[in-house]
Amino acid sequence: MVRHLEPEVKILQVAEPAIRLDKYLAEECPELSRSRLQKLIEQGHILVNDCGAKPSQKLNAGDKICVVLPPPEQTSLVAEPIPVDVVYEDDDLLVINKPAGLVVHPSPGHTAHTLVNALLARCPSLLNFGDAMRPGIVHRLDRDTSGLMIIAKNSSAQQYLINQFKARSVFKGYLVLVKGKLTPSQGIIDAPLGRDPSNRKRMAIVAGGRQARTRYRVKEYLGEYTLLDVAIETGRTHQIRVHLSAIGYRVVGDPVYGVRSGCVKRQFVHAYRLGFRLPSNGEYREFTCELPPDLRQAMRLMAG
């Protein structure tokens, strides 16, 4: 499928002072990757008060940001007959249950066999709006995280949903298994996250990082493990895994921040609950999905 589009222009008004341009854009344009935002700034497609800018530029309240999204001359996304587990669908969106191991959208390391390729086979109209390589995507899950995701089917629905994520009014609940018997039985982890200064491929709790809040509640103790019901108020990269590791309870199956296990081949993180307002009528709806077979099997093994 080949796509030809006119440039898309976004005008943003800065409300808070003393924030870096790159951080502001990451918050306001979550549908665009950080690398793409960096290139847009470098190529002069992002202006601050009609002038060129740098990623580190400090913004002031009232500044006007103009973001021009030039479409590629020719972008090819191939629809692939990959099964998609649809939990809910209407004219504006899909709620899908993403399996572990499926990358959400094409990237330099994964140019095909992604969720986007699968969605195009079901909804070819996704090519008519939004980011060229991430049509319909309003949020993401890690490749090895399973569970619920929202996919927008038109531009107005996409913006309506993005606004809810920015306002932190979307409820995001996860089932997470950690090593150790976590006490107290509930709590809040409030610690800023950013790139690990010693390893830029990892995230870490860093001074001056982006605000991140994670709520947890013990759902069940399984021998030397704890099953948690986790809700995140922010959606930072690797937030759950980093926060839980920081308090001494590492996620089972997570090879980066957690602890490896012979009972499960991927991180035990499942997005089981998702609540938001429908674009069609503003009604608040919540959707749930049960643990997939591999995680249920892991729990049985660990419970003995």
BALOBA-1460 file (C-alpha; in Angstrom, 3 decimals):
// residues 304
<rec num="1" residu="m" x="0.000" y="0.000" z="0.000"/>
<rec num="2" residu="v" x="1.536" y="3.316" z="-1.078"/>
<rec num="3" residu="r" x="0.516" y="6.488" z="0.658"/>
<rec num="4" residu="h" x="0.641" y="10.099" z="-0.605"/>
<rec num="5" residu="l" x="-0.325" y="12.886" z="1.814"/>
<rec num="6" residu="e" x="-0.098" y="16.638" z="2.194"/>
<rec num="7" residu="p" x="2.021" y="17.987" z="5.042"/>
<rec num="8" residu="e" x="0.264" y="18.064" z="8.399"/>
<rec num="9" residu="v" x="0.677" y="21.201" z="10.525"/>
<rec num="10" residu="k" x="0.212" y="21.378" z="14.305"/>
<rec num="11" residu="i" x="0.182" y="24.614" z="16.288"/>
<rec num="12" residu="l" x="0.901" y="24.298" z="20.016"/>
<rec num="13" residu="q" x="0.810" y="26.948" z="22.751"/>
<rec num="14" residu="v" x="3.186" y="26.511" z="25.692"/>
<rec num="15" residu="a" x="1.491" y="26.757" z="29.092"/>
<rec num="16" residu="e" x="4.384" y="26.109" z="31.488"/>
<rec num="17" residu="p" x="7.757" y="27.906" z="31.458"/>
<rec num="18" residu="a" x="11.311" y="26.548" z="31.678"/>
<rec num="19" residu="i" x="10.697" y="23.251" z="29.898"/>
<rec num="20" residu="r" x="12.994" y="21.942" z="27.164"/>
<rec num="21" residu="l" x="11.600" y="21.817" z="23.656"/>
<rec num="22" residu="d" x="12.314" y="18.106" z="23.191"/>
<rec num="23" residu="k" x="10.601" y="17.195" z="26.481"/>
<rec num="24" residu="y" x="7.615" y="19.411" z="25.674"/>
<rec num="25" residu="l" x="7.154" y="17.822" z="22.245"/>
<rec num="26" residu="a" x="7.451" y="14.305" z="23.672"/>
<rec num="27" residu="e" x="4.581" y="15.143" z="26.028"/>
<rec num="28" residu="e" x="2.415" y="16.934" z="23.467"/>
<rec num="29" residu="c" x="3.026" y="14.627" z="20.496"/>
<rec num="30" residu="p" x="3.119" y="11.080" z="21.929"/>
<rec num="31" residu="e" x="2.181" y="9.652" z="18.540"/>
<rec num="32" residu="l" x="5.630" y="10.730" z="17.242"/>
<rec num="33" residu="s" x="8.782" y="8.908" z="18.294"/>
<rec num="34" residu="r" x="11.587" y="10.845" z="19.978"/>
<rec num="35" residu="s" x="13.930" y="10.085" z="17.088"/>
<rec num="36" residu="r" x="11.437" y="11.513" z="14.582"/>
<rec num="37" residu="l" x="10.944" y="14.644" z="16.667"/>
<rec num="38" residu="q" x="14.723" y="15.070" z="16.806"/>
<rec num="39" residu="k" x="14.953" y="14.854" z="13.005"/>
<rec num="40" residu="l" x="12.065" y="17.281" z="12.532"/>
<rec num="41" residu="i" x="13.851" y="19.824" z="14.734"/>
<rec num="42" residu="e" x="17.161" y="19.312" z="12.919"/>
<rec num="43" residu="q" x="15.472" y="19.662" z="9.508"/>
<rec num="44" residu="g" x="13.771" y="22.941" z="10.460"/>
<rec num="45" residu="h" x="10.248" y="21.540" z="10.494"/>
<rec num="46" residu="i" x="9.641" y="22.671" z="14.077"/>
<rec num="47" residu="l" x="9.623" y="26.408" z="14.774"/>
<rec num="48" residu="v" x="9.421" y="28.311" z="18.051"/>
<rec num="49" residu="n" x="7.805" y="31.717" z="17.574"/>
<rec num="50" residu="d" x="8.460" y="31.339" z="13.806"/>
<rec num="51" residu="c" x="12.196" y="30.757" z="14.360"/>
<rec num="52" residu="g" x="14.378" y="27.674" z="14.109"/>
<rec num="53" residu="a" x="15.057" y="25.822" z="17.329"/>
<rec num="54" residu="k" x="17.276" y="23.313" z="19.112"/>
<rec num="55" residu="p" x="16.109" y="20.301" z="21.153"/>
<rec num="56" residu="s" x="17.549" y="21.770" z="24.375"/>
<rec num="57" residu="q" x="15.935" y="25.188" z="23.919"/>
<rec num="58" residu="k" x="14.070" y="26.370" z="27.017"/>
<rec num="59" residu="l" x="10.486" y="27.423" z="26.357"/>
<rec num="60" residu="n" x="8.492" y="30.191" z="27.983"/>
<rec num="61" residu="a" x="4.794" y="30.327" z="28.738"/>
<rec num="62" residu="g" x="2.985" y="31.679" z="25.695"/>
<rec num="63" residu="d" x="5.546" y="30.479" z="23.147"/>
<rec num="64" residu="k" x="4.006" y="29.247" z="19.896"/>
<rec num="65" residu="i" x="5.287" y="25.975" z="18.481"/>
<rec num="66" residu="c" x="4.668" y="25.099" z="14.840"/>
<rec num="67" residu="v" x="5.191" y="21.436" z="13.939"/>
<rec num="68" residu="v" x="5.167" y="20.572" z="10.238"/>
<rec num="69" residu="l" x="4.951" y="16.856" z="9.441"/>
<rec num="70" residu="p" x="6.116" y="16.396" z="5.851"/>
<rec num="71" residu="p" x="4.920" y="13.046" z="4.516"/>
<rec num="72" residu="p" x="7.504" y="10.806" z="2.874"/>
<rec num="73" residu="e" x="7.425" y="10.891" z="-0.912"/>
<rec num="74" residu="q" x="6.466" y="7.257" z="-0.916"/>
<rec num="75" residu="t" x="5.773" y="5.130" z="2.109"/>
<rec num="76" residu="s" x="4.957" y="1.484" z="1.731"/>
<rec num="77" residu="l" x="3.284" y="-0.414" z="4.532"/>
<rec num="78" residu="v" x="2.285" y="-3.940" z="3.677"/>
<rec num="79" residu="a" x="-0.892" y="-5.418" z="5.107"/>
<rec num="80" residu="e" x="-0.184" y="-8.850" z="6.572"/>
<rec num="81" residu="p" x="-2.727" y="-11.522" z="7.560"/>
<rec num="82" residu="i" x="-1.609" y="-11.633" z="11.194"/>
<rec num="83" residu="p" x="-4.473" y="-12.518" z="13.571"/>
<rec num="84" residu="v" x="-5.705" y="-9.639" z="15.752"/>
<rec num="85" residu="d" x="-7.677" y="-10.343" z="18.937"/>
<rec num="86" residu="v" x="-10.318" y="-7.581" z="18.918"/>
<rec num="87" residu="v" x="-11.951" y="-6.959" z="22.298"/>
<rec num="88" residu="y" x="-14.121" y="-4.015" z="21.169"/>
<rec num="89" residu="e" x="-14.724" y="-2.080" z="17.958"/>
<rec num="90" residu="d" x="-16.811" y="0.880" z="16.827"/>
<rec num="91" residu="d" x="-16.543" y="3.474" z="14.038"/>
<rec num="92" residu="d" x="-13.769" y="5.351" z="15.875"/>
<rec num="93" residu="l" x="-11.502" y="2.758" z="17.421"/>
<rec num="94" residu="l" x="-10.429" y="-0.775" z="18.147"/>
<rec num="95" residu="v" x="-9.454" y="-2.215" z="21.511"/>
<rec num="96" residu="i" x="-7.146" y="-5.158" z="20.881"/>
<rec num="97" residu="n" x="-5.399" y="-7.734" z="23.031"/>
<rec num="98" residu="k" x="-1.786" y="-7.668" z="21.827"/>
<rec num="99" residu="p" x="0.172" y="-10.898" z="22.197"/>
<rec num="100" residu="a" x="3.680" y="-10.888" z="23.655"/>
<rec num="101" residu="g" x="6.433" y="-10.879" z="21.036"/>
<rec num="102" residu="l" x="4.577" y="-8.599" z="18.610"/>
<rec num="103" residu="v" x="6.239" y="-5.232" z="17.917"/>
<rec num="104" residu="v" x="3.680" y="-2.409" z="17.727"/>
<rec num="105" residu="h" x="4.942" y="-0.512" z="14.665"/>
<rec num="106" residu="p" x="7.720" y="-0.741" z="12.057"/>
<rec num="107" residu="s" x="11.147" y="0.544" z="13.063"/>
<rec num="108" residu="p" x="14.684" y="0.152" z="11.692"/>
<rec num="109" residu="g" x="15.041" y="-3.206" z="13.429"/>
<rec num="110" residu="h" x="11.527" y="-4.427" z="12.649"/>
<rec num="111" residu="t" x="10.341" y="-3.364" z="9.217"/>
<rec num="112" residu="a" x="7.509" y="-5.904" z="8.925"/>
<rec num="113" residu="h" x="5.413" y="-8.420" z="10.889"/>
<rec num="114" residu="t" x="4.241" y="-5.739" z="13.342"/>
<rec num="115" residu="l" x="0.861" y="-4.913" z="14.841"/>
<rec num="116" residu="v" x="0.498" y="-2.087" z="12.314"/>
<rec num="117" residu="n" x="0.944" y="-4.542" z="9.440"/>
<rec num="118" residu="a" x="-1.743" y="-6.726" z="10.984"/>
<rec num="119" residu="l" x="-4.123" y="-3.805" z="11.509"/>
<rec num="120" residu="l" x="-3.830" y="-2.680" z="7.884"/>
<rec num="121" residu="a" x="-5.210" y="-6.016" z="6.748"/>
<rec num="122" residu="r" x="-8.294" y="-5.376" z="8.894"/>
<rec num="123" residu="c" x="-8.594" y="-1.572" z="8.482"/>
<rec num="124" residu="p" x="-6.919" y="-0.297" z="5.276"/>
<rec num="125" residu="s" x="-8.372" y="3.165" z="5.991"/>
<rec num="126" residu="l" x="-5.728" y="3.635" z="8.720"/>
<rec num="127" residu="l" x="-3.415" y="4.804" z="5.940"/>
<rec num="128" residu="n" x="-5.504" y="7.949" z="5.478"/>
<rec num="129" residu="f" x="-4.280" y="9.853" z="8.553"/>
<rec num="130" residu="g" x="-1.630" y="10.231" z="11.221"/>
<rec num="131" residu="d" x="2.029" y="9.270" z="11.332"/>
<rec num="132" residu="a" x="3.121" y="7.491" z="8.165"/>
<rec num="133" residu="m" x="4.660" y="4.503" z="9.935"/>
<rec num="134" residu="r" x="2.381" y="4.425" z="12.984"/>
<rec num="135" residu="p" x="-1.159" y="4.890" z="11.649"/>
<rec num="136" residu="g" x="-3.797" y="4.737" z="14.361"/>
<rec num="137" residu="i" x="-1.321" y="4.298" z="17.210"/>
<rec num="138" residu="v" x="-2.049" y="6.445" z="20.285"/>
<rec num="139" residu="h" x="0.042" y="4.551" z="22.855"/>
<rec num="140" residu="r" x="2.355" y="1.546" z="22.954"/>
<rec num="141" residu="l" x="3.217" y="-1.599" z="24.829"/>
<rec num="142" residu="d" x="6.687" y="-3.142" z="24.925"/>
<rec num="143" residu="r" x="7.205" y="-6.004" z="22.480"/>
<rec num="144" residu="d" x="7.194" y="-8.578" z="25.273"/>
<rec num="145" residu="t" x="4.262" y="-7.061" z="27.172"/>
<rec num="146" residu="s" x="0.868" y="-8.515" z="26.351"/>
<rec num="147" residu="g" x="-2.546" y="-6.957" z="26.779"/>
<rec num="148" residu="l" x="-4.936" y="-4.173" z="25.865"/>
<rec num="149" residu="m" x="-4.245" y="-1.371" z="23.403"/>
<rec num="150" residu="i" x="-6.424" y="1.273" z="21.759"/>
<rec num="151" residu="i" x="-6.164" y="1.855" z="18.002"/>
<rec num="152" residu="a" x="-7.775" y="4.979" z="16.481"/>
<rec num="153" residu="k" x="-9.606" y="4.600" z="13.157"/>
<rec num="154" residu="n" x="-9.749" y="8.286" z="12.176"/>
<rec num="155" residu="s" x="-7.869" y="11.505" z="12.918"/>
<rec num="156" residu="s" x="-10.483" y="13.092" z="15.204"/>
<rec num="157" residu="a" x="-10.698" y="9.949" z="17.329"/>
<rec num="158" residu="q" x="-6.910" y="9.760" z="17.484"/>
<rec num="159" residu="q" x="-6.620" y="13.303" z="18.806"/>
<rec num="160" residu="y" x="-9.475" y="12.758" z="21.286"/>
<rec num="161" residu="l" x="-7.723" y="9.685" z="22.668"/>
<rec num="162" residu="i" x="-4.278" y="11.317" z="22.722"/>
<rec num="163" residu="n" x="-5.741" y="14.195" z="24.732"/>
<rec num="164" residu="q" x="-6.990" y="11.713" z="27.340"/>
<rec num="165" residu="f" x="-3.539" y="10.153" z="27.655"/>
<rec num="166" residu="k" x="-1.967" y="13.600" z="28.003"/>
<rec num="167" residu="a" x="-4.520" y="14.518" z="30.695"/>
<rec num="168" residu="r" x="-3.748" y="11.208" z="32.494"/>
<rec num="169" residu="s" x="-7.436" y="10.319" z="32.489"/>
<rec num="170" residu="v" x="-6.898" y="6.880" z="30.900"/>
<rec num="171" residu="f" x="-6.840" y="4.058" z="33.455"/>
<rec num="172" residu="k" x="-4.053" y="1.551" z="32.755"/>
<rec num="173" residu="g" x="-3.965" y="-1.569" z="34.892"/>
<rec num="174" residu="y" x="-1.354" y="-4.350" z="34.742"/>
<rec num="175" residu="l" x="-0.800" y="-7.735" z="36.321"/>
<rec num="176" residu="v" x="2.876" y="-8.091" z="37.231"/>
<rec num="177" residu="l" x="4.791" y="-10.890" z="38.949"/>
<rec num="178" residu="v" x="7.849" y="-9.955" z="41.015"/>
<rec num="179" residu="k" x="10.480" y="-11.915" z="42.913"/>
<rec num="180" residu="g" x="10.064" y="-11.670" z="46.690"/>
<rec num="181" residu="k" x="7.190" y="-11.155" z="49.119"/>
<rec num="182" residu="l" x="6.374" y="-7.494" z="48.683"/>
<rec num="183" residu="t" x="5.314" y="-5.583" z="51.781"/>
<rec num="184" residu="p" x="3.465" y="-3.394" z="52.574"/>
<rec num="185" residu="s" x="0.588" y="-4.796" z="50.538"/>
<rec num="186" residu="q" x="0.026" y="-1.534" z="48.688"/>
<rec num="187" residu="g" x="1.873" y="1.643" z="47.930"/>
<rec num="188" residu="i" x="2.935" y="4.339" z="45.481"/>
<rec num="189" residu="i" x="6.332" y="4.681" z="43.791"/>
<rec num="190" residu="d" x="6.898" y="8.314" z="42.794"/>
<rec num="191" residu="a" x="10.329" y="8.729" z="41.212"/>
<rec num="192" residu="p" x="11.488" y="10.537" z="38.044"/>
<rec num="193" residu="l" x="12.680" y="8.443" z="35.108"/>
<rec num="194" residu="g" x="15.204" y="9.153" z="32.383"/>
<rec num="195" residu="r" x="17.958" y="7.521" z="30.364"/>
<rec num="196" residu="d" x="20.535" y="5.711" z="32.484"/>
<rec num="197" residu="p" x="23.692" y="7.875" z="32.278"/>
<rec num="198" residu="s" x="25.871" y="4.748" z="32.255"/>
<rec num="199" residu="n" x="23.805" y="2.866" z="29.638"/>
<rec num="200" residu="r" x="21.662" y="4.896" z="27.242"/>
<rec num="201" residu="k" x="19.689" y="1.802" z="26.217"/>
<rec num="202" residu="r" x="18.298" y="1.499" z="29.741"/>
<rec num="203" residu="m" x="16.007" y="3.699" z="31.805"/>
<rec num="204" residu="a" x="16.692" y="4.617" z="35.428"/>
<rec num="205" residu="i" x="15.562" y="6.822" z="38.277"/>
<rec num="206" residu="v" x="17.475" y="10.041" z="37.654"/>
<rec num="207" residu="a" x="17.413" y="13.525" z="39.129"/>
<rec num="208" residu="g" x="15.748" y="15.849" z="36.652"/>
<rec num="209" residu="g" x="13.987" y="12.983" z="34.876"/>
<rec num="210" residu="r" x="10.343" y="12.958" z="33.841"/>
<rec num="211" residu="q" x="7.756" y="12.549" z="36.584"/>
<rec num="212" residu="a" x="6.552" y="8.967" z="36.971"/>
<rec num="213" residu="r" x="4.032" y="7.503" z="39.436"/>
<rec num="214" residu="t" x="3.210" y="3.828" z="39.870"/>
<rec num="215" residu="r" x="0.555" y="2.455" z="42.232"/>
<rec num="216" residu="y" x="0.628" y="-1.183" z="43.281"/>
<rec num="217" residu="r" x="-1.515" y="-3.552" z="45.313"/>
<rec num="218" residu="v" x="-0.687" y="-7.129" z="46.241"/>
<rec num="219" residu="k" x="-3.124" y="-9.470" z="44.540"/>
<rec num="220" residu="e" x="-1.630" y="-12.788" z="45.638"/>
<rec num="221" residu="y" x="1.476" y="-14.277" z="47.235"/>
<rec num="222" residu="l" x="2.880" y="-17.301" z="45.393"/>
<rec num="223" residu="g" x="5.613" y="-18.795" z="47.523"/>
<rec num="224" residu="e" x="8.626" y="-16.511" z="47.108"/>
<rec num="225" residu="y" x="6.858" y="-14.435" z="44.445"/>
<rec num="226" residu="t" x="4.158" y="-11.723" z="44.514"/>
<rec num="227" residu="l" x="1.453" y="-11.086" z="41.929"/>
<rec num="228" residu="l" x="0.698" y="-7.363" z="41.789"/>
<rec num="229" residu="d" x="-2.154" y="-5.287" z="40.445"/>
<rec num="230" residu="v" x="-0.339" y="-2.211" z="39.129"/>
<rec num="231" residu="a" x="-1.781" y="1.073" z="37.864"/>
<rec num="232" residu="i" x="0.414" y="3.693" z="36.242"/>
<rec num="233" residu="e" x="-0.533" y="7.361" z="36.370"/>
<rec num="234" residu="t" x="2.149" y="8.209" z="33.795"/>
<rec num="235" residu="g" x="3.313" y="6.200" z="30.814"/>
<rec num="236" residu="r" x="7.087" y="6.408" z="30.827"/>
<rec num="237" residu="t" x="9.323" y="3.964" z="28.983"/>
<rec num="238" residu="h" x="9.838" y="0.775" z="31.052"/>
<rec num="239" residu="q" x="8.179" y="2.530" z="34.008"/>
<rec num="240" residu="i" x="6.785" y="-0.499" z="35.847"/>
<rec num="241" residu="r" x="9.924" y="-2.575" z="35.441"/>
<rec num="242" residu="v" x="12.280" y="0.199" z="36.580"/>
<rec num="243" residu="h" x="10.148" y="1.345" z="39.516"/>
<rec num="244" residu="l" x="9.627" y="-2.134" z="40.948"/>
<rec num="245" residu="s" x="13.304" y="-2.989" z="40.538"/>
<rec num="246" residu="a" x="14.211" y="0.230" z="42.358"/>
<rec num="247" residu="i" x="12.300" y="-0.839" z="45.492"/>
<rec num="248" residu="g" x="13.916" y="-4.284" z="45.431"/>
<rec num="249" residu="y" x="11.231" y="-6.384" z="43.741"/>
<rec num="250" residu="r" x="12.317" y="-7.292" z="40.236"/>
<rec num="251" residu="v" x="9.898" y="-8.369" z="37.529"/>
<rec num="252" residu="v" x="10.042" y="-12.082" z="36.740"/>
<rec num="253" residu="g" x="11.278" y="-12.915" z="33.242"/>
<rec num="254" residu="d" x="12.639" y="-9.418" z="32.582"/>
<rec num="255" residu="p" x="16.237" y="-9.795" z="31.299"/>
<rec num="256" residu="v" x="17.033" y="-6.073" z="31.581"/>
<rec num="257" residu="y" x="15.827" y="-4.878" z="34.990"/>
<rec num="258" residu="g" x="14.342" y="-8.036" z="36.470"/>
<rec num="259" residu="v" x="15.182" y="-11.651" z="37.163"/>
<rec num="260" residu="r" x="15.267" y="-14.469" z="34.641"/>
<rec num="261" residu="s" x="13.108" y="-17.521" z="35.233"/>
<rec num="262" residu="g" x="12.843" y="-20.988" z="33.748"/>
<rec num="263" residu="c" x="9.055" y="-20.762" z="34.168"/>
<rec num="264" residu="v" x="8.451" y="-17.952" z="31.660"/>
<rec num="265" residu="k" x="10.321" y="-16.829" z="28.553"/>
<rec num="266" residu="r" x="9.391" y="-13.147" z="28.694"/>
<rec num="267" residu="q" x="8.656" y="-10.423" z="31.235"/>
<rec num="268" residu="f" x="5.591" y="-11.143" z="33.373"/>
<rec num="269" residu="v" x="3.736" y="-7.911" z="32.568"/>
<rec num="270" residu="h" x="0.185" y="-8.015" z="31.209"/>
<rec num="271" residu="a" x="-1.996" y="-4.961" z="30.477"/>
<rec num="272" residu="y" x="-5.248" y="-6.473" z="31.696"/>
<rec num="273" residu="r" x="-7.403" y="-3.387" z="32.275"/>
<rec num="274" residu="l" x="-7.953" y="-0.227" z="30.236"/>
<rec num="275" residu="g" x="-10.481" y="2.542" z="30.878"/>
<rec num="276" residu="f" x="-11.176" y="5.673" z="28.809"/>
<rec num="277" residu="r" x="-13.931" y="7.801" z="27.272"/>
<rec num="278" residu="l" x="-15.285" y="6.864" z="23.848"/>
<rec num="279" residu="p" x="-14.810" y="9.540" z="21.163"/>
<rec num="280" residu="s" x="-18.361" y="8.989" z="19.880"/>
<rec num="281" residu="n" x="-20.267" y="10.045" z="23.006"/>
<rec num="282" residu="g" x="-17.812" y="10.662" z="25.860"/>
<rec num="283" residu="e" x="-19.004" y="7.573" z="27.736"/>
<rec num="284" residu="y" x="-16.405" y="6.088" z="30.086"/>
<rec num="285" residu="r" x="-15.781" y="2.414" z="29.356"/>
<rec num="286" residu="e" x="-13.443" y="-0.147" z="30.885"/>
<rec num="287" residu="f" x="-12.184" y="-3.286" z="29.197"/>
<rec num="288" residu="t" x="-10.386" y="-6.266" z="30.676"/>
<rec num="289" residu="c" x="-8.626" y="-9.373" z="29.399"/>
<rec num="290" residu="e" x="-7.373" y="-12.389" z="31.307"/>
<rec num="291" residu="l" x="-3.798" y="-13.564" z="31.634"/>
<rec num="292" residu="p" x="-2.527" y="-15.361" z="28.520"/>
<rec num="293" residu="p" x="-1.676" y="-19.087" z="28.741"/>
<rec num="294" residu="d" x="2.089" y="-18.643" z="29.173"/>
<rec num="295" residu="l" x="1.660" y="-16.432" z="32.230"/>
<rec num="296" residu="r" x="-1.025" y="-18.636" z="33.759"/>
<rec num="297" residu="q" x="1.309" y="-21.613" z="33.347"/>
<rec num="298" residu="a" x="4.157" y="-19.672" z="34.978"/>
<rec num="299" residu="m" x="1.950" y="-18.913" z="37.995"/>
<rec num="300" residu="r" x="1.048" y="-22.584" z="38.392"/>
<rec num="301" residu="l" x="4.705" y="-23.580" z="38.316"/>
<rec num="302" residu="m" x="5.762" y="-20.933" z="40.808"/>
<rec num="303" residu="a" x="2.936" y="-21.725" z="43.195"/>
<rec num="304" residu="g" x="4.314" y="-25.270" z="43.382"/>
